[in-house]
Amino acid sequence: METHYVLKSPLQPPFASGLEQAFFGMGCFWGAEKLFWTIEGVFTTAVGYAGGTGEQPTYHEVCSGTTGYAEVVRVVFDPRIVAYEELIKAFWEGHDPTQGMRQGADVGTQYRSLLGFYSPEQELVARASASVYGSVLSAAGRGVITTEILPAPPFFLAEGYHQQYLAKNPGGYCGLGGTGVACPEVPSRT
């Protein structure tokens, strides 16, 4: 079984009971994954593809723009240490959710902002936080949030060389960048 290069945890399920999953598309998955593996309470992260058509897409296919897949990161976390709300805050602040089918210089459907939820509680937090942060972004003149919020679609693990890419290649490209607008306290799911 493949293990996380940084966290030394498994990349694939099954995961220990009590852990939860989160799912984020924030543009290039290399930087998004690094953002989350640095958060205390995150058990493992893995990059992959979701939200498209066809089975077992490859990076080459996703880059073609014909599959509809987005580059995403699956985050497995311990909710006793880090709340889902904290991960959502990192998601909103870690990229520009108003850019549509791009993040910075990375353009195409694979770089769209995507938030997949695994439970009704996560959906409530995701939608409420989008509303709250959307108001703050609008007031700051940043535009409307274009993030897709949907039940977490099937996740296809990306090729091994993409996993923890920025730990293996410290000088590698990271297009991750936020708006500079702080996300207020995210509404709780409880």
N, C-alpha and C positions, 0 to 999 in steps of 0.2 A: 504494500500500500504506500502510495506517495505521501510524504510528510512535508509540512510547511517548512520552508528554508529558514525562516526566522524563529517561528514559535515552536517548531518541532512537534506539531500536532498533526493529526490526519487531515488531508484535504477533502476527503469524501466521507459520506455517512457510511455506517451508522455513527452518530455522535452520542455522547453520554446523556442519560436522562437529566432533565433539569436545564439543559442548554436550549436556547432558542436561535432561530435563524432570522436574518434580515437580508435585504436584497436591494442593491443600489446601482443605477447606471448614471455616471457622472462625466461622460466623455471617455477619454482614454483610460482603460482599466488599470494601467500600471500605477498611476498616481493615486487613483481612488483606493486601490488595495492597500498601498502604503499608508494612507491616511488612517484607515481602520485598524491595521495590525498594530499601530502604535497606541491604541486606546486600551487602557487597563480594563480587564474583564472580557476582552475579545479572545476567544479560544482559538479560532482559526479563520483564515480568509482564503478565498480561491477566486480566480478570475475565470470568466466564461462568457457564454453567449445566451441571450434570452430574447423573447418577444418577436421571433420571426417564424418563417415557415421552412419545413424540411427538417430532417433528423441529422444529428451529429454534424453541424456545420464546421467548416474549417475557417481559419483566419483568412485565407485567400478568398473563400466564398463570401464571408461577411464583408470584407473590404470591397467586393465587387458592387455592393449596394443593391443587389438583387434579391437578397434573402429576407430583408426586414429585421434581421437580428441586431441587437445592441450589445456593445461591450458592457459587461456588468461585473460586479463583485458580490459574492455571497459571503456574508459575515455570520459566523456562529459565535454566540456570546453567552455569558453567564449573567442572567438578569439579577442575580443577587449582588453582583459587583458593578455592573453598568446597566443602566436603564435604557430601554429602546428609545426613549425620548432623547437621551444624550446622543445616540447614534444618528437620529433624525436631525438634530441640531448640527452635527458635524457634516451630514449630507448637504443640508441647505447652504451652510456657510462655505463648504469646500468647493463649490462650483457655481456657475451662473445658470440658474434654472430658467432664465428668460430667453435663452438663445435659440430655442427650437432645435433644429437638426444639426447642431454643432456645439463645440466648446472651443472658444478661441480660434486658433488656426486649423483645428481639426473639424472638417466639414463632412457631413453625411449622416444617414440614418443611424449608423452604428454608434455615433457620438451623442445621441439624444439623451436628455434627462429622463430617467425612468426610476420609479419607486414601486417595488413589488411588495405586497403584504402577505403574511402567512396566517393571519388570524383576524377575526373581527375587531379585536382590540387594537392591533397594529393598523388596521384600516382607519379606525377612528382617529388615532394619533396622526397618521399620515395626512388625512384630509383636513383635520383641524389645523395642523401645523402649516400646511400649504396656504390655508386661508389667512392665518395670522401673519406668516412671513410675506405672503403676497401683498398684504396691505402695507407692510413696512417697505417693501421694495418699490411699490407704486409711489408711496410718499417720497421716496428718495429719487424718483424719476428713472427707475431702472426697468420699467416695463412689466408685462404680465408673465406670470409663471406658465411655462409650456410643458412642465413635467407630466409625463403619463403616470397615473396612479392606478394600479390594477392588481388583481390577485397574482401572486408570484407565478409566472409561467414556468414551464420546464426550463431547467438550467443545464446547459451543456458545458462541461469543463473545457477550458481552452487548452491548447497544446502546452506541454511541460515547460517549454522555454519562456512562456509568458508568466508562469506562476512566480510570484515574488520577484519580478523582473528587476525592480529598482534596488533590491538588496543584492542581487547577483551582479548588477551593472550600475554601480553607484553614480556614474556620470550619465546615465540614460535619460532620455527625454521624459519630461513630466509636464503635460499640458494643463494640469489641474490648477485652477485659480478661482477664487470666489469673487463676489461683487464688492467686498469691503463693507457690506451692510450686515450688521450683527442680527442674528435671529433671536427674537425675544424668547422668553421661557416657552418651551413647547408644551401645549396642553397635555395633561397626563391621561393615560388610558384607564386610570382607576377612579 
